[in-house]
């Protein structure tokens, strides 16, 4: 049995699959075990009705590329109103906006940038805090915070941003444009993990706090669930944000690090 640590990627959707494939192509033993399955909006009629009023919002804030793709599907052939600013929490979300939203090029897009990170305002992070820094820069230039904001997400997530927007006086509407359901392991997933239980503990890529509970839930559902969970908790967990690190530590993961979800950064952190 190899002494190299296997990789487990819990990031859902195509970004997670691509990362796992890149690690395998680089010669690593890696498996994509997405924490969630992504589905359509839980209430499509409500989602479409809310999106009919897009022009009534000053800001529409997307929490992930999945939220952008789902919104684009709900909008269909409709064009994004030029007066509604678009918020994106990171570069992947910003790129999805350009690809999946008709007419988005006519609207102002606010997203974290490298220049903000270099200035030290956002600690080099994408995510909620970095987006808030970008929005504050825009506010200082234009003199007004959004009065009506639409937070586009799954049923939960990014409450920190919702609360910050409310604190500056915005009326915030949260809208679930897609569903996120904890994903159980398939028999192939369980076999892959079982074949490695006697070896070194894994390197884990975790991109949301909710993924921690999903991962442990899938582990405990196995016949030898306690042993599987202990093996995971002995691994090195590489998380996208300090809040995820805190959740991992509370769940019994002692070896954690805050790392961008980029293959080079992850590989460097694995060897740290």
Rosetta blueprint (number, residue, H / E / L):
1 X L
2 X L
3 X L
4 X L
5 X L
6 X L
7 X E
8 X E
9 X E
10 X L
11 X L
12 X L
13 X H
14 X H
15 X H
16 X H
17 X H
18 X H
19 X H
20 X H
21 X H
22 X H
23 X H
24 X H
25 X H
26 X L
27 X L
28 X L
29 X L
30 X E
31 X E
32 X E
33 X L
34 X L
35 X L
36 X E
37 X E
38 X E
39 X E
40 X E
41 X L
42 X L
43 X L
44 X H
45 X H
46 X H
47 X H
48 X H
49 X H
50 X H
51 X H
52 X L
53 X L
54 X H
55 X H
56 X H
57 X L
58 X L
59 X E
60 X E
61 X E
62 X E
63 X L
64 X L
65 X H
66 X H
67 X H
68 X H
69 X H
70 X H
71 X H
72 X H
73 X H
74 X H
75 X H
76 X L
77 X L
78 X L
79 X L
80 X L
81 X L
82 X L
83 X L
84 X L
85 X E
86 X E
87 X E
88 X E
89 X L
90 X L
91 X H
92 X H
93 X H
94 X H
95 X H
96 X H
97 X H
98 X H
99 X H
100 X H
101 X L
102 X L
103 X L
104 X H
105 X H
106 X H
107 X L
108 X L
109 X E
110 X E
111 X E
112 X L
113 X L
114 X H
115 X H
116 X H
117 X H
118 X H
119 X L
120 X L
121 X L
122 X L
123 X L
124 X L
125 X L
126 X L
127 X L
128 X H
129 X H
130 X H
131 X H
132 X H
133 X H
134 X H
135 X H
136 X H
137 X H
138 X H
139 X H
140 X H
141 X H
142 X H
143 X L
144 X L
145 X L
146 X L
147 X L
148 X E
149 X E
150 X E
151 X E
152 X E
153 X E
154 X L
155 X L
156 X L
157 X L
158 X L
159 X H
160 X H
161 X H
162 X H
163 X H
164 X H
165 X H
166 X H
167 X H
168 X L
169 X L
170 X L
171 X E
172 X E
173 X E
174 X E
175 X E
176 X E
177 X L
178 X E
179 X E
180 X E
181 X E
182 X E
183 X L
184 X L
185 X L
186 X L
187 X H
188 X H
189 X H
190 X H
191 X H
192 X H
193 X H
194 X H
195 X L
196 X L
197 X L
198 X L
199 X L
200 X L
201 X L
202 X L
203 X E
204 X E
205 X E
206 X E
207 X L
208 X L
209 X H
210 X H
211 X H
212 X H
213 X H
214 X H
215 X H
216 X H
217 X H
218 X H
219 X H
220 X H
221 X L
222 X L
223 X L
224 X L
225 X H
226 X H
227 X H
228 X H
229 X H
230 X H
231 X H
232 X H
233 X H
234 X L
235 X L
236 X E
237 X E
238 X E
239 X E
240 X L
241 X L
242 X H
243 X H
244 X H
245 X H
246 X H
247 X H
248 X H
249 X H
250 X H
251 X L
252 X L
253 X L
254 X L
255 X E
256 X E
257 X E
258 X E
259 X L
260 X L
261 X L
262 X L
263 X H
264 X H
265 X H
266 X H
267 X H
268 X H
269 X H
270 X H
271 X L
272 X L
